[in-house]
Amino acid sequence: MQSPIQVYLDSLRTRLASMQGGELANYIPELSKADPSWLSISLVTMDGVAYSTGDSEQQFTIQSISKPFVFATALADRGVDFVTRKVGVEPSGDAFNSISLNPKTGAPLNPMINAGAIATASLVSGGTPEAQWERIIASMSAFAGRELGIDAAVYRSESETGFRNRAIAWMLKNFGIIDGEPMASLENYFRQCSVLVDCRDLAYMAATLANGGLHPLTGERALPVEHVERVLSVMATCGMYDFAGSWLYEIGMPAKSGVGGGIIAVLPGRFGIGIFSPRLDAKGNSVRGIEACRQLSQDFGLHVFRRAGEPAMALGRVYTAAEAPSKRQPTPDMRSYLNEHAQRIKYLCLHGYIAVDGVEYVIRRMIDMVPDTASFILDMHQVDGISESAARLLNEARLRFAGDDIAVVFSRIHGRHAIEHFLSTTAPKTDHGYLSFEDNDLAVEWCENRLLGDSQQATVIRVALGDCALLKGLPPELLALVADAVVKKQFAPGEPILTTGEAGDGHVFFIEQGYVSILVPLDDGAHQRIATLGPGMSFGEMILLGQSKRSATVIADCQVNCWILDADDIDHLAHDAPMLRITLLENLSRDMAEKLRRATQWIAALA
Ligand code: GLN
């Protein structure tokens, strides 16, 4: 099936094909040989997919579109301070070939006009002009994701006729902006302008900027991320020369044009766009290129100042542990306490990319809930990422809530380094760090224990064999028989007691003391805990229903004492005392009915 994006681009090209107006650049003689009807549009996504329409393989010279990339290279090589001393970042509102120098320092106003670009070409690293050229072409190639070359004829043509640029280069030398040999830097500038690209290359170069400096297909870093915003800002304010203000006003994307007929536009984090159509307006910008960007911006809502979404988007469902309690099966005392207080544990499902605006909303909602809250569980499962400043605010909020004795814990961020990284690096030094649980069940159980007071106390509860749920209601003489048949065993913390898929040895376990986790394996090799069982509860009892393979893994959470009963012994005993089997099965069905009820409640809470 054809993507509607492709259909849209094809129809945009058809609509623009008939658009008249504009002239080929002719001040560089070789450029006037272009076919005025050429038209192509490419759009590259952040995962590196290119949609192209028109003459997308037609090569042309990049011209001024090289300027942001060489500026980027100079920033990477020489650092911000050094480069800023040589070239300003103020929009000149002048034509590309104007001689706009700061009257005091002689520094060109910005790197997008020729004066600034010739200066930046002299700033990239390399001991000789040749080495500097190698650096420039390698860097531009990294942005494009393939090895680029130059159009020798265009280069020669410009070098032979570029007297105005030659004058600019000498001015720069005069003011000490260019340290070395100005004519050598100028030749490198002419070479960078004559680099051959097609429309797709432009879109990939733009996409690399949109993607924080990382080429979306090759994965090569073309520019350290900290410089990307600088390059895009200069493009936004100066990229279209004396049309830059109207461009930002109407179309609103950092962009750069070249007299070869190309335009790039960059949508940070979203798209890179390349357009090629060689007829230019009086300011040297591609006529149909501007129109293509205008329509793309309107039809897809791409203006960078357009509001991105509702702040409330960062927060999805909010619910409480009354609706979704832990899967631990609590003792009757614990249950009645939790029934009364579980709504004081709040789950907040965050989603999307969490930035400052989103986190402000989440924190405000949390503050509103303070009077009725003991703990917050921030479920991060659907969070795609978090900004450093948002992580810092979350940490600050967590500490303030802690001051009011309200816990804020995270769930489901394990192994998601981008999120974990900012949450740990932005936590104040004095803090013990944030608490994070692999799943909501562990998180809510921790919060329940906190509600119940000292969670340690729970582990010292010990029951008698007759109090075990499965044996409830057995007449004393039958219980005595069972007591004779069981063997007692102790398990160390973390010790596996049963393993999924293992052939059962016919044992049923009754917990006297301690807790075990019931885990089921997931496809990716990890485990999901489905329940925690404590004193008086049983596991492995499915054997009584004839199931021979263990359906879950059971691990001791702490030191656990169990009574173990062999299913054969039960058969044996039940032979003479059928009441034993009847009672066991009755208790078992009651237990299963309760599990089913809880599972249904959970499914409803998650829906
Ligand atoms: N090489 C051209 C020049 O310096 C580039 C100008 C442009 O594309 N605007 O004149």
Residues whose N, C-alpha, C, O or C-beta is under 5 A from the ligand:
A	BS01	LIG	Q63 S64 F96 N114 C193 S257 G258 V259 G260 G284
